[in-house]
């Protein structure tokens, strides 16, 4: 009888302990979701019940931590993946948000204006940086 009672208490304790551990919930914010090439974005996790916070910025770059920064070198829409994970990685939760990176258009060149008899002529060159 003592063996059965002791075994039942041990099993109940294990179940109760494991059921009290809450699952991680991923959550994050960025200081901007619409940026220009080269602009630094700060990402802040608001995840709960997580021991490890992982980031994938959608351009092949990753990071770990509760507050991270990243800048993009090419224009486009990037899916940022944030994963909140337990210490052993057994439980995790992931959230995705899109960051739009805009191309920067830069005009490079000079205006050459020649005036003959009041008629103006202009020429210029331009370059688009993406």
Legacy VTK file of the C-alpha trace (Angstrom):
# vtk DataFile Version 3.0
C-alpha trace
ASCII
DATASET POLYDATA
POINTS 130 float
0.000 0.000 0.000
2.862 2.398 0.829
4.512 1.700 -2.560
1.320 2.518 -4.468
0.723 5.720 -2.485
4.335 6.879 -2.872
4.282 6.114 -6.613
0.993 7.979 -7.027
2.394 11.009 -5.204
5.514 11.017 -7.404
3.489 10.749 -10.609
1.078 13.468 -9.469
4.022 15.746 -8.560
5.651 15.307 -11.973
2.393 16.010 -13.810
1.603 19.029 -11.640
5.103 20.493 -12.069
5.081 20.102 -15.852
1.571 21.485 -16.228
2.501 24.618 -14.251
5.202 25.514 -16.781
3.582 27.897 -19.220
4.317 27.807 -22.936
6.365 30.694 -24.358
4.455 33.351 -26.264
6.384 35.301 -28.928
5.768 39.031 -29.250
7.872 41.895 -30.644
7.826 45.484 -31.805
10.110 47.475 -34.087
10.757 51.197 -33.955
9.789 51.264 -37.654
8.396 48.796 -40.188
9.065 51.087 -43.169
12.741 52.050 -43.512
15.360 53.045 -46.056
18.400 51.014 -47.068
21.066 51.296 -44.359
18.683 52.656 -41.715
19.054 50.885 -38.358
15.922 49.234 -36.967
15.604 48.365 -33.277
13.573 45.252 -32.493
12.289 44.763 -28.937
10.863 41.480 -27.679
7.758 41.504 -25.490
7.687 37.694 -25.337
6.683 35.894 -22.151
7.717 32.620 -20.509
10.840 32.403 -22.706
14.424 31.652 -21.748
15.891 32.217 -25.228
14.891 34.848 -27.817
15.927 34.225 -31.422
15.685 36.522 -34.457
15.863 35.906 -38.202
15.762 39.153 -40.197
14.824 37.521 -43.513
18.065 38.442 -45.279
20.237 35.612 -43.957
21.176 37.450 -40.754
20.226 36.200 -37.283
20.589 37.430 -33.699
19.741 36.511 -30.123
18.530 38.702 -27.264
15.653 40.803 -26.009
16.657 44.027 -27.826
18.522 43.776 -31.136
19.300 46.105 -34.033
19.630 45.440 -37.739
20.019 47.360 -40.994
19.232 46.111 -44.489
21.541 46.562 -47.476
18.982 45.942 -50.236
15.444 47.124 -50.858
12.433 44.805 -50.587
9.982 43.311 -48.135
11.587 41.192 -45.401
9.771 38.738 -43.151
11.249 39.086 -39.657
10.908 35.898 -37.609
11.026 36.066 -33.803
11.069 32.844 -31.773
10.556 32.609 -28.016
11.986 29.366 -26.691
12.323 27.495 -23.404
15.810 26.805 -22.065
16.008 23.298 -23.499
14.289 24.272 -26.759
11.492 21.805 -26.106
8.777 24.464 -26.342
8.746 27.484 -28.641
6.447 29.985 -30.268
7.168 32.047 -33.392
5.748 35.284 -34.792
6.425 36.979 -38.150
6.207 40.637 -39.150
7.156 42.356 -42.400
9.673 45.186 -42.683
9.571 47.185 -45.921
12.960 48.511 -47.015
12.800 51.332 -49.544
15.314 52.027 -52.269
17.224 55.270 -51.977
17.189 57.376 -55.108
20.184 59.666 -55.312
20.710 62.224 -58.006
24.389 62.453 -58.864
25.686 64.962 -61.358
25.771 68.600 -62.232
23.556 70.911 -64.170
25.261 72.617 -67.058
23.293 75.578 -68.259
24.431 77.502 -71.323
22.599 80.566 -72.387
22.828 81.888 -75.912
20.469 84.659 -76.874
18.295 83.934 -73.833
17.769 80.273 -74.669
18.744 77.899 -71.872
20.083 74.441 -72.334
20.516 71.907 -69.547
22.062 68.489 -69.251
22.399 66.193 -66.294
23.168 62.651 -65.306
21.467 60.648 -62.629
22.105 57.448 -60.721
19.741 55.228 -58.794
21.134 53.451 -55.754
19.256 50.400 -54.570
LINES 1 131
130 0 1 2 3 4 5 6 7 8 9 10 11 12 13 14 15 16 17 18 19 20 21 22 23 24 25 26 27 28 29 30 31 32 33 34 35 36 37 38 39 40 41 42 43 44 45 46 47 48 49 50 51 52 53 54 55 56 57 58 59 60 61 62 63 64 65 66 67 68 69 70 71 72 73 74 75 76 77 78 79 80 81 82 83 84 85 86 87 88 89 90 91 92 93 94 95 96 97 98 99 100 101 102 103 104 105 106 107 108 109 110 111 112 113 114 115 116 117 118 119 120 121 122 123 124 125 126 127 128 129
